[in-house]
Amino acid sequence: MNTRGLLDQLLKSGQSLLQNQQGKGGAGKVPGLGDLLGGGQGKGSGLGGLLSGAGGGALAAGAMGLLLGSKKARKYGGKALTYGGLAALGVLAYKAYGNWQARQGQAPAQEPQTLDRLPPAQAEQHSQAVLKALVAAAKSDGHIDERERELIEGEFVRLDSDRELQAWLHAELNKPLDPAEVARAAQTPEMAAEMYLASVMMVDQEHFMERAYLDELARQLRLDPNLREELERQVRDAAAQ
């Protein structure tokens, strides 16, 4: 599966989502399912407008918007998605590790092997774990129903013709939400950090169910509380830039 390429498109598409909204006077608002479907007949509005765009960027924006669903405002999550693609996610995790270790007053045993510092095969493993976390976080407020799953899967089919990847995504979308099952995908501490970062970017931390999901995911990932705090700080700092 080429999870890496798909995930990179999804993360980068956050920028076009926000730019579209800011151009319409809606700075900071990430379109939800209603925004994407509303008035979707014309070329310039709704899902139809996104799908009429050239290349995979518009399609990725549609898929990301559907994943975000009914979530409207992002205090910093949606903005952090504009920070870049997979490499930027790795940079954030790397910075968080460095700051965490410095605060503990200890030199790292080895340099953190984050997404931005991995050969392709290992980056693919990390990417699959991060995409798993992203899909799970999108379900954390319970908003994805059967119709929305079908729409999301339709977007992924348009984005990538890899049937193995499509089957995997179908299974992930239809699984019951289980933070312990999600956390089992983290094979390294760096992978756990990246999965948590992606989850923080997706959720609204002021929403009780989503905050509770993040708390349990952090526990299942066995994140040091200080590292978790540093990861969340990196997302806030990225959003402020």
Buried (B, 14 or more C-beta within 10 A) or exposed (E): BEBBBBBBBBBBBBBBBBEBBEEEEBEBBBBBBEBBBEEBEEEEBBBBBBBEBEEBBBBBBBBBBBBBBEBBEBEBBBBBBBBBBBBBBBBBBBBBBBBBBEEEEEEEEEEBBBBBBBEEEBBBBBBBBBBBBBBBBBBBBEBBEEEBBEBBBBBBBBBBEBEEBBEBBBEBBEBEBEBEEBBEBBEBBBBBBBBBBBBBBBBBBEBEBBBEBBEBBBBBBEBEEEBBBBBBBBBBBBBEE
